Amino acid sequence: GLSKYGATNLVTMARSTLAKAWMKSLFLEKEEDGMIGYYVCRGSTYLCPSICDMQTGWFHPMSSGMVLPMHSNCYCYAVFVKEDIGEIGFYRPLNFK
């Protein structure tokens, strides 16, 4: 039968696909810029211990690929690291309200 939530599911799938394409593009761009890896930071206060929290707090090398977005409603972001000068390639402060 038809689901009354079919349109909602379609919108969620489209958002997820766009987010994955955007993060893949960002990952490739940062890889070309010489970034060696990244840290994942939480972008919301929503409790997500089994998905988002498992990826934060440790270094992800570029060779392991991009883990973001981790789910369809993911607000986490990456802080990229460039080894030779130790600079952070992308910074966004945490603004919790």
Phi, psi and omega in degrees: 000173178273141177265138177287350179258014181301317180294321178296317178298321179294317178296317178298317179296319179295317177299317180295317179296317178296319179296318179295319179294319179296315180292324177297318178297315178298317179300313180296320178297314180292326177296319177293331179283358177092015178290141182261346180176192184202160171250144176264131177240145179287138179252008178208169178262003179298132180291125181213062188292332185271350181237287187293312183299333180289340184258352182269156173088003177218158184281131176252113178290149180301330182294342180271358178087177182265130180266347182268150348286148185271340177202174189291344180241033186280129177247011179291160179218165183254140171249109185277148183236133177249117190297313191298327178239001175066024182272157175266127185278341181209130181225132173220118182293153176279118179242091179268135180248000000 
